[in-house]
């Protein structure tokens, strides 16, 4: 899989700002608040926005989003070739998402928090630009991966092989996944933030 660069999404200037949760916002996608303080190591809270919103974390989050896109696109494009019912698409995608739930949730929460932070600190235009860039990157990388796996047209054999790869867990988020360390770090930070709520 090709490397993924998320430019605007990852380039957010944040100096010495500690990321804490606003009271009562954890239920609404854990919107972060910012308070001024000194830097702290990534391994212990409170976390600075600079420590959380890094290019490395953003790329890992985009990789999880890309895999989610790949699994969904494979299911949609291979359903007819494999003679599967419409309900199979949801089951297939749901199975992958269930196996990777903690990472999908961390990527979703991180993205929502990043967009909220951008809107508060740089305005709606910066948030919209970052969202467009992230969406374009995820869809572009995902479409390329699907094309590499099954090519164009109706190909039952390639679809069966690609579906087998997903079902065997070879596209799951685990130590050999691109950005695994970074997405695990994001997950740890978000869990720590929830625990200190």
Backbone as numpy.savetxt, mean C-alpha at the origin, in Angstrom:
# Nx Ny Nz CAx CAy CAz Cx Cy Cz
9.90 -8.01 -10.66 9.05 -6.83 -10.66 9.94 -5.60 -10.66
9.56 -4.63 -11.45 10.33 -3.39 -11.56 10.23 -2.59 -10.26
11.26 -1.78 -10.03 11.21 -0.94 -8.83 10.21 0.19 -9.05
9.71 0.71 -7.99 8.67 1.72 -8.05 9.14 2.98 -7.35
9.07 4.10 -8.03 9.42 5.38 -7.42 8.15 6.20 -7.33
7.90 6.72 -6.17 6.72 7.54 -5.96 7.22 8.93 -5.60
7.37 9.80 -6.60 7.99 11.10 -6.44 7.28 12.05 -5.51
6.25 12.73 -5.97 5.56 13.73 -5.14 5.05 13.10 -3.86
4.56 11.88 -3.94 4.02 11.19 -2.78 5.07 11.04 -1.69
6.33 10.87 -2.08 7.38 10.65 -1.09 8.12 11.92 -0.69
7.97 12.99 -1.45 8.73 14.21 -1.17 7.90 15.18 -0.35
7.90 14.96 0.93 7.15 15.81 1.84 8.10 16.34 2.89
8.37 17.66 2.90 9.29 18.19 3.90 8.66 18.19 5.28
9.34 17.55 6.22 8.84 17.47 7.59 10.04 17.51 8.52
10.21 18.56 9.25 11.35 18.70 10.15 10.90 18.70 11.60
11.44 17.77 12.37 11.24 17.73 13.82 9.79 17.81 14.27
8.89 17.19 13.52 7.48 17.18 13.91 7.13 15.78 14.41
6.61 15.68 15.60 6.25 14.39 16.15 4.84 14.05 15.71
4.66 12.83 15.24 3.36 12.36 14.79 2.66 11.70 15.97
1.52 12.23 16.34 0.70 11.63 17.39 -0.72 11.55 16.87
-1.53 10.75 17.48 -2.92 10.65 17.05 -3.78 11.67 17.76
-4.68 12.27 17.01 -5.66 13.17 17.61 -6.63 12.32 18.41
-7.07 12.81 19.52 -8.03 12.06 20.33 -9.28 11.77 19.52
-9.71 10.52 19.54 -10.95 10.15 18.90 -10.89 9.97 17.39
-9.71 10.08 16.77 -9.68 9.96 15.31 -9.21 8.60 14.83
-8.80 7.72 15.71 -8.34 6.42 15.28 -9.42 5.68 14.50
-10.66 5.84 14.90 -11.75 5.17 14.20 -12.00 5.76 12.82
-11.48 6.96 12.57 -11.64 7.57 11.26 -10.30 7.58 10.53
-9.75 6.39 10.28 -8.51 6.19 9.55 -7.28 6.80 10.22
-7.30 6.90 11.52 -6.13 7.31 12.30 -5.47 8.57 11.74
-6.24 9.63 11.54 -5.71 10.89 11.03 -4.66 11.42 12.00
-3.44 11.70 11.52 -2.40 12.17 12.43 -2.51 13.66 12.74
-2.02 14.04 13.90 -1.85 15.44 14.27 -0.35 15.66 14.35
0.08 16.89 14.33 1.51 17.16 14.45 1.75 18.09 15.62
2.80 17.82 16.35 3.24 18.68 17.45 4.75 18.79 17.34
5.32 19.91 17.67 6.76 20.09 17.53 7.50 19.39 18.67
8.62 18.74 18.31 9.49 18.09 19.27 10.82 17.78 18.59
11.72 17.08 19.26 12.98 16.69 18.64 12.82 15.33 17.99
13.79 14.98 17.13 13.75 13.69 16.45 13.87 12.56 17.47
13.27 11.42 17.13 13.40 10.23 17.96 13.69 9.05 17.04
14.32 7.97 17.54 14.62 6.84 16.68 13.33 6.18 16.19
13.40 5.56 15.01 12.23 4.92 14.41 11.69 3.81 15.30
12.54 3.22 16.12 12.13 2.07 16.91 11.28 2.40 18.13
11.09 3.67 18.46 10.27 3.97 19.62 9.43 5.22 19.39
8.17 5.21 19.91 7.31 6.37 19.75 7.77 7.51 20.66
7.35 8.73 20.47 6.50 9.15 19.35 7.30 9.23 18.06
6.64 8.99 16.94 7.29 9.00 15.65 7.11 10.36 14.99
8.17 10.81 14.34 8.05 12.07 13.62 7.44 11.79 12.25
6.81 12.81 11.69 6.27 12.67 10.34 7.42 12.35 9.39
8.59 12.91 9.65 9.76 12.64 8.82 10.18 11.17 8.88
9.99 10.53 10.02 10.32 9.11 10.16 9.27 8.21 9.49
8.04 8.63 9.53 6.97 7.80 8.96 6.84 7.99 7.46
6.78 9.21 7.00 6.52 9.49 5.59 7.82 9.58 4.80
8.45 8.43 4.60 9.71 8.37 3.88 9.48 7.78 2.50
10.43 8.01 1.61 10.35 7.42 0.28 10.31 5.90 0.37
11.10 5.35 1.27 11.15 3.89 1.47 9.79 3.35 1.90
9.16 3.99 2.88 7.83 3.56 3.32 6.80 3.74 2.21
6.86 4.87 1.53 5.90 5.13 0.46 6.02 4.12 -0.67
7.25 3.76 -1.02 7.46 2.76 -2.08 6.92 1.40 -1.65
7.12 1.03 -0.39 6.61 -0.26 0.12 5.09 -0.27 0.13
4.49 0.83 0.54 3.03 0.96 0.53 2.50 0.84 -0.90
3.20 1.49 -1.83 2.80 1.40 -3.24 2.95 -0.03 -3.76
3.96 -0.76 -3.30 4.14 -2.15 -3.71 2.98 -3.03 -3.24
2.52 -2.80 -2.02 1.35 -3.55 -1.52 0.12 -3.20 -2.36
-0.06 -1.91 -2.62 -1.18 -1.49 -3.47 -1.09 -2.10 -4.86
0.11 -2.18 -5.39 0.31 -2.77 -6.72 -0.08 -4.25 -6.71
0.34 -4.99 -5.69 -0.02 -6.41 -5.63 -1.53 -6.58 -5.50
-2.16 -5.73 -4.74 -3.62 -5.78 -4.60 -4.26 -5.56 -5.98
-3.75 -4.59 -6.72 -4.24 -4.31 -8.07 -4.01 -5.51 -8.98
-2.81 -6.10 -8.93 -2.46 -7.25 -9.77 -3.44 -8.40 -9.53
-3.68 -8.71 -8.28 -4.56 -9.83 -7.95 -5.97 -9.56 -8.49
-6.46 -8.34 -8.30 -7.79 -8.00 -8.80 -7.86 -8.03 -10.32
-6.85 -7.49 -10.98 -6.84 -7.48 -12.44 -6.73 -8.90 -13.01
-5.88 -9.74 -12.38 -5.77 -11.13 -12.82 -7.12 -11.83 -12.72
-7.79 -11.64 -11.61 -9.09 -12.28 -11.42 -10.08 -11.83 -12.47
-10.14 -10.54 -12.71 -11.09 -9.99 -13.68 -10.77 -10.47 -15.09
-9.49 -10.40 -15.47 -9.12 -10.78 -16.83 -9.13 -12.28 -17.07
-8.95 -13.08 -16.03 -8.88 -14.53 -16.21 -10.19 -15.26 -15.93
-11.15 -14.57 -15.37 -12.42 -15.21 -15.01 -13.02 -15.97 -16.19
-13.21 -15.31 -17.30 -13.84 -15.95 -18.45 -12.98 -17.06 -19.04
-11.66 -16.82 -19.16 -10.75 -17.83 -19.70 -10.79 -19.11 -18.88
-10.95 -18.97 -17.58 -10.96 -20.12 -16.70 -12.36 -20.67 -16.44
-13.37 -20.02 -17.02 -14.75 -20.48 -16.85 -15.27 -20.34 -15.42
-14.83 -19.30 -14.75 -15.23 -19.07 -13.35 -16.47 -18.17 -13.31
-17.30 -18.32 -12.28 -18.46 -17.44 -12.12 -18.02 -16.06 -11.63
-18.89 -15.08 -11.76 -18.58 -13.71 -11.32 -18.16 -13.67 -9.85
-18.79 -14.47 -9.01 -18.49 -14.48 -7.57 -17.04 -14.91 -7.29
-16.45 -15.66 -8.19 -15.09 -16.13 -8.01 -14.11 -14.96 -7.89
-14.32 -13.90 -8.65 -13.42 -12.75 -8.62 -13.31 -12.21 -7.20
-14.44 -11.99 -6.57 -14.45 -11.45 -5.20 -13.81 -12.44 -4.22
-14.08 -13.72 -4.39 -13.50 -14.74 -3.50 -11.98 -14.81 -3.66
-11.53 -14.79 -4.90 -10.09 -14.87 -5.20 -9.35 -13.68 -4.60
-9.85 -12.49 -4.87 -9.23 -11.27 -4.34 -9.33 -11.26 -2.81
-10.48 -11.63 -2.29 -10.69 -11.67 -0.84 -9.74 -12.62 -0.14
-9.43 -13.73 -0.79 -8.51 -14.70 -0.21 -7.11 -14.09 -0.09
-6.64 -13.43 -1.16 -5.34 -12.77 -1.10 -5.34 -11.67 -0.04
-6.38 -10.86 -0.04 -6.45 -9.76 0.94 -6.50 -10.29 2.36
-7.17 -11.39 2.58 -7.25 -11.98 3.91 -5.87 -12.46 4.38
-5.13 -13.10 3.48 -3.79 -13.58 3.85 -2.84 -12.42 4.12
-3.10 -11.29 3.52 -2.21 -10.13 3.62 -2.88 -8.96 4.33
-3.90 -9.25 5.12 -4.75 -8.23 5.72 -3.99 -7.16 6.49
-3.05 -7.55 7.33 -2.37 -6.55 8.15 -1.56 -5.59 7.29
-1.01 -6.05 6.19 -0.22 -5.18 5.32 -1.11 -4.31 4.44
-2.21 -4.88 3.97 -3.16 -4.10 3.18 -3.74 -2.98 4.05
-4.09 -3.31 5.27 -4.62 -2.31 6.20 -3.57 -1.23 6.51
-2.33 -1.65 6.74 -1.27 -0.69 7.03 -1.05 0.24 5.82
-1.06 -0.32 4.62 -0.86 0.49 3.42 -2.01 1.48 3.23
-3.23 1.03 3.49 -4.40 1.89 3.36 -4.37 3.02 4.39
-4.05 2.68 5.62 -3.99 3.67 6.69 -2.86 4.68 6.43
-1.72 4.17 6.05 -0.58 5.05 5.74 -0.95 6.02 4.63
-1.54 5.50 3.55 -1.93 6.36 2.42 -2.93 7.43 2.84
-3.92 7.04 3.60 -4.94 7.99 4.06 -4.30 9.06 4.95
-3.42 8.64 5.85 -2.74 9.59 6.74 -1.82 10.53 5.96
-1.11 9.97 4.99 -0.21 10.78 4.18 -1.00 11.84 3.40
-2.12 11.43 2.82 -2.94 12.38 2.06 -3.52 13.46 2.98
-3.94 13.07 4.15 -4.45 14.03 5.12 -3.36 15.01 5.54
-2.16 14.48 5.78 -1.03 15.32 6.17 -0.68 16.31 5.05
-0.62 15.82 3.83 -0.33 16.70 2.70 -1.37 17.80 2.57
-2.62 17.44 2.73 -3.69 18.44 2.61 -3.55 19.52 3.70
-3.28 19.07 4.94 -3.15 20.03 6.04 -1.91 20.91 5.93
-0.80 20.34 5.43 0.45 21.08 5.43 0.77 21.77 4.11
0.25 21.24 2.99 0.60 21.80 1.68 -0.62 22.14 0.82
-1.80 21.77 1.30 -3.01 22.12 0.58 -3.57 21.00 -0.27
-4.79 21.23 -0.74 -5.51 20.23 -1.53 -4.81 19.88 -2.83
-4.17 20.86 -3.47 -3.50 20.59 -4.74 -2.37 19.58 -4.56
-1.60 19.69 -3.47 -0.52 18.74 -3.19 -1.07 17.36 -2.92
-2.15 17.31 -2.17 -2.79 16.02 -1.88 -3.29 15.37 -3.16
-3.97 16.13 -3.99 -4.52 15.59 -5.24 -3.39 15.13 -6.17
-2.31 15.90 -6.25 -1.17 15.51 -7.09 -0.55 14.21 -6.60
-0.38 14.09 -5.28 0.19 12.86 -4.71 -0.73 11.68 -4.94
-2.03 11.88 -4.80 -2.99 10.79 -5.03 -2.96 10.34 -6.49
-2.91 11.31 -7.40 -2.83 10.95 -8.83 -1.55 10.18 -9.12
-0.44 10.65 -8.56 0.83 9.97 -8.80 0.83 8.56 -8.23
0.33 8.40 -7.02 0.26 7.07 -6.41 -0.63 6.15 -7.24
-1.81 6.63 -7.61 -2.75 5.82 -8.38 -2.15 5.44 -9.73
-1.52 6.38 -10.39 -0.89 6.12 -11.69 0.23 5.10 -11.55
1.05 5.24 -10.53 2.16 4.31 -10.30 1.64 2.90 -10.02
0.67 2.78 -9.12 0.12 1.47 -8.77 -0.52 0.81 -9.98
-1.34 1.55 -10.69 -2.01 0.98 -11.87 -1.02 0.64 -12.98
-0.05 1.53 -13.20 0.95 1.28 -14.24 1.80 0.06 -13.95
2.33 -0.01 -12.73 3.13 -1.17 -12.33 2.28 -2.44 -12.34
1.06 -2.32 -11.85 0.17 -3.47 -11.79 -0.18 -4.00 -13.17
-0.53 -3.10 -14.07 -0.88 -3.51 -15.44 0.32 -4.17 -16.12
1.52 -3.62 -15.88 2.72 -4.22 -16.45 2.98 -5.62 -15.91
2.76 -5.80 -14.62 2.95 -7.12 -14.01 1.94 -8.12 -14.56
0.68 -7.70 -14.67 -0.35 -8.59 -15.22 0.00 -8.96 -16.66
0.45 -7.99 -17.44 0.84 -8.26 -18.82 2.00 -9.26 -18.87
2.97 -9.11 -17.97 4.08 -10.06 -17.91 3.60 -11.46 -17.57
2.59 -11.55 -16.70 2.10 -12.86 -16.26 1.21 -13.55 -17.29
0.31 -12.80 -17.92 -0.67 -13.47 -18.79 -0.69 -12.95 -20.23
0.03 -11.88 -20.51 0.02 -11.35 -21.86 -1.35 -10.79 -22.23
-1.57 -10.65 -23.51 -2.85 -10.11 -24.00 -3.73 -11.24 -24.53
-5.01 -10.98 -24.55 -5.94 -11.95 -25.12 -6.37 -13.02 -24.14
-7.07 -14.00 -24.69 -7.65 -15.09 -23.89 -6.66 -16.24 -23.85
-5.98 -16.42 -22.74 -4.97 -17.46 -22.63 -5.21 -18.27 -21.37
-5.93 -19.35 -21.51 -6.32 -20.19 -20.38 -5.11 -20.74 -19.62
-4.10 -21.17 -20.36 -2.92 -21.76 -19.73 -2.17 -20.74 -18.88
-1.92 -19.55 -19.44 -1.22 -18.51 -18.68 -2.05 -18.04 -17.50
-3.36 -17.94 -17.69 -4.23 -17.54 -16.58 -4.18 -18.57 -15.45
-4.26 -19.84 -15.82 -4.22 -20.90 -14.80 -2.91 -20.85 -14.02
-1.80 -20.61 -14.74 -0.50 -20.52 -14.08 -0.44 -19.31 -13.15
-0.92 -18.15 -13.62 -0.88 -16.92 -12.81 -1.78 -17.06 -11.58
-2.96 -17.62 -11.76 -3.87 -17.84 -10.62 -3.22 -18.80 -9.62
-2.54 -19.82 -10.12 -1.83 -20.76 -9.25 -0.74 -20.08 -8.44
-0.05 -19.12 -9.06 0.99 -18.37 -8.36 0.38 -17.60 -7.19
-0.76 -16.95 -7.43 -1.43 -16.20 -6.37 -1.93 -17.14 -5.28
-2.59 -18.21 -5.69 -3.15 -19.16 -4.71 -2.07 -19.83 -3.88
-0.89 -20.02 -4.45 0.23 -20.63 -3.72 0.89 -19.64 -2.77
0.47 -18.37 -2.81 1.02 -17.37 -1.90 2.30 -16.73 -2.38
2.66 -16.94 -3.64 3.92 -16.39 -4.14 3.87 -14.88 -4.34
2.69 -14.28 -4.34 2.57 -12.82 -4.40 2.17 -12.23 -3.05
2.21 -13.04 -2.01 1.89 -12.57 -0.67 3.01 -11.69 -0.12
2.65 -10.86 0.84 3.62 -10.00 1.52 4.30 -10.84 2.59
5.54 -11.20 2.31 6.36 -11.99 3.23 7.81 -11.61 2.99
8.77 -12.18 3.70 10.15 -11.69 3.63 10.75 -11.51 2.23
10.31 -12.25 1.23 10.88 -12.07 -0.11 10.12 -11.01 -0.93
9.12 -10.39 -0.36 8.32 -9.36 -1.03 9.14 -8.06 -1.14
9.12 -7.40 -2.32 9.85 -6.12 -2.43 9.32 -5.10 -1.41
10.19 -4.59 -0.59 9.79 -3.61 0.42 9.24 -4.23 1.69
9.46 -5.52 1.90 8.91 -6.20 3.08 9.35 -5.53 4.38
10.65 -5.24 4.50 11.14 -4.60 5.74 10.44 -3.27 5.98
10.30 -2.49 4.92 9.69 -1.16 5.07 8.21 -1.25 5.40
7.46 -2.14 4.76 6.03 -2.24 5.07 5.84 -2.83 6.47
6.75 -3.71 6.88 6.69 -4.24 8.25 6.96 -3.13 9.26
7.86 -2.23 8.92 8.15 -1.09 9.79 6.94 -0.16 9.88
6.29 0.10 8.75 5.07 0.91 8.74 4.02 0.25 9.63
3.84 -1.04 9.49 2.88 -1.77 10.30 3.21 -1.64 11.79
4.47 -1.81 12.15 4.90 -1.69 13.54 4.63 -0.29 14.09
4.95 0.72 13.29 4.73 2.11 13.73 3.24 2.36 13.94
2.41 1.95 12.99 0.96 2.17 13.11 0.38 1.42 14.30
0.84 0.18 14.52 0.38 -0.58 15.68 0.81 0.10 16.97
2.00 0.62 17.01 2.50 1.33 18.19 1.66 2.58 18.44
1.31 3.28 17.37 0.49 4.48 17.51 -0.90 4.13 18.05
-1.46 3.01 17.59 -2.75 2.58 18.11 -2.67 2.22 19.58
-1.58 1.58 19.96 -1.41 1.16 21.36 -1.27 2.34 22.29
-0.74 3.47 21.82 -0.55 4.63 22.66 -1.74 5.57 22.62
-2.77 5.20 21.93 -3.97 6.03 21.81 -4.63 6.27 23.14
